[in-house]
Amino acid sequence: MFTGLIQALGKLQPLENDRLQISGLDPCSSIMADIALGDSIAVDGVCLTVATILPKGFMVTASPETLSRSTLGQVSTRHPVNLESSLRVGSKIGGHFVTGHVDGQGYVSEIVQTDSAWEISFTVPKHQVARYIVPKGSVGVNGISLTIADCSPSGDWFKVAVIPVTYDETNLQYLQPNDAVNLEGDILGKYVERFTQLGDRTTDAGTQPDISLDFLATHGYG
């Protein structure tokens, strides 16, 4: 589990047998100072396991499914990758709960610099991602916790406003129109979706109510 607050940028390099090397890290950085074999680290929003520790980085192995679903398989055109260590019990949660399980890819459609932020718009071609895009909701973009400022009713387009500190300390600063990004919908939305699909359920405690959108609205969640 992660929070979507990026701790460092690293350089991604492909190796044989689906192994990836992340290098270029300061040995004194928060990532390297506390790293251990078997740790989970989010690499551009993808949860990966540390297999080898290097003086200025680490190595991981990515499955074919991970490489095909995320941008990690497009190393030849990659920018530096965002890195975040897993959340520890008792740590501050400044973003939102990010699992590191990418739903799919989106694409940059427009980048506009304003007086106080960068407004970045994305297209979302696949329904398995678009259905979790809601106004003022949370979304993980390359592992960064961002708030959706605006979106289309279907969720196939959305816009975020990125403050300078986030822009300067993540790989959002390298994005150009048509670049692909990893997207993860809010886990809370996924559970709500699942509950609304289950219908009435009979348990030892008796019949549980059908948790529908009408039920949620009636009980103050609308």
N, C-alpha and C positions, 0 to 999 in steps of 0.2 A: 504494500500500500504506500502511496506517495501523496504529496500535497499539491504538486504542480508549481512549486517554487524552485527555479533552477539554481543550482549551486556552482556550476562550472561549464565551460565549453571544451570539447575535445575533438581530436581529429580521428575520423573513422577510416580504417584501412581493411580491405577484404583479404582473407587468407584462404587456404585450401580447406576443404571439408566443412564448408559453411561456418568457419571460424571468423570472427571479427576482432580486430585490435583497435582499442581506443588509446590514443597517445597524446602527448603534448600537455600533460597536466602538471601543475606545480606540486612537487612532493609535499609541500606544506599546506596544500589546499584541504578543505573540509572533506572532499571525496577521498583523497589519498591518505590523509592522516588517520582515518578510521576504517580503511578498507580491510576486508578479510575474505578468504576463499569461501565461496558459497553465498556471499552477499547478493542481494537483489539491488540492481541499479537500473534506473530508467534511462534509456538511451534514445533521445528524441521521442520520449513517451512510451517506449517499448520496454517492458520489464525483462531484463536479462540477468543471468547468473554469472558471477565472477568465477572463471575457471583458472586463470593464471594472473598473478600480480606482477607488474613490471615496475621499474624504477619511476617511470613517469606515466603510468597508465595501467591497463589491464586487458585481458582477453576474455571473450565470451564465445559461445556457440549459439547460432540462431537456426531454428528449424526451417525447413522449406516453406511451411505455412506462414511463419513470421516474416520471412523475406518477401513472400508474394503479397501479403496483406499490407505491409508497411513500406516505407521509403528506404528501409535499410538495404534492400536489394538493388538500389539505384546508386551505388557508391560512386560511380564514375562522375556523377553530376552533383554530388553532395556538398553541402556547406558544412561548417563545423556542427557537431551534434550537441544538443542540450543534455546535461547530466544531472541526475538527482539521486541521492541515496534514499533508501527506504525509510519510512516514518518509524520513529521509535515511540514506545509508550511514554506518555508524558510530554512529548514534544509539542510545540506550538503548531496549530493548523491554520496557516495564513491564507491558503488557497481553497481547494475543495478536495474531497477524496478522489484520488486518481489511482486506478488499479494497475495501469501499465498494459492493459489488454486493448490494443488498438482495434477499433471497429472498422476502419477503412481509411481511405485517402480522400483529401479534398485538394482544391487547386486555387491558388491566388488569382483573383480576378482584377483587383485594383488596390493600389496603395496611395493614400492621400495624407500628406503631412499638414497638420493644423498648427495653431499657435501653441497648443499644450499637449498634443498627442499625435500618434500615427493611426489613421483609420484604415484598417486592412479588411478587405472583403474577400470571401471565399465562395466557390461553388462546391456543392456536395452532390456528386452524381449518383450515389447509391442510397436506396431507401433505408438500408440497415443502419446508416449513419444519420440521414436527414430526419428521421422520425424523432430523434432525441434533441433536435435543435429547437429551442423555444425562447421567446423574448425574455431577456434578463436572466436566462439560465446560465449554467456553467458548461464549459467545453474545454477539453484538453487539446491544444494545438502544438504538435511536436513536444508534448509533455508539459506545456505551459498552461497553468490555470488561468482562463480568461472568461470574462463575462460577455454574453451576447448582447450587443447594443441594439441590433435590428436584425430581422430575418424575414424571409418569405413565409407565407402560411404553410407551405409544404416542407420547409426546412432545407430546400435544395440550394439556398443562398443565405449567407449570414455575414454580419459585419461586427468587428470588435474595435474598441478604442484602446490603444496600447500606450501607456505612460512612458516617459523617457527612460526611467530606470529599468523597466522590463525590456524595452527595445534595445538598450545599450548592452545589457548583460545576457541576452539570448541570441539565438540565430535568426530571430525575426528581422534583424538588421540586414541580413543578406538576401532576404526573399525578393523575388522579382515576379511579375505577372506570369502565370502558367506554371510556376513552381508547385510541386506536389508537397503536401504536408500530411502528417499523421493526425488522425482525429479520434478522440474517445469521448463518447457521450457520458453524461453524468450517471453514475451507478444508481443514484436514487430514482432517476427517471426509469431506468430499466426494471427496477423492482416494482414500481407502481404499475408499469405496463404489464408485467407478469401477473400481478395480483388481479388486475382488471380482466385478465383472460381466463382466470380459474373458475369463476362462478361460485355457486354455493358449495360448501364443503362440510361434510359431516365428520366430526371428531369425537373424542371421548367427552368433550365438554358440550356436545350438542351441535346443531347446525350453525355454521358460521355464515354471516350475511354475505351476499354477493357484493364484492368490492368493485363497483363500477364508477364511471366518471360522475354519474348522478349521485351515487352514495357519498363520494368524496366532497362534492359541492354542498350537499345537504349538511355535512358535518364540518363545514368551515374550511375545506381545503380548495375551494374554487377561487 
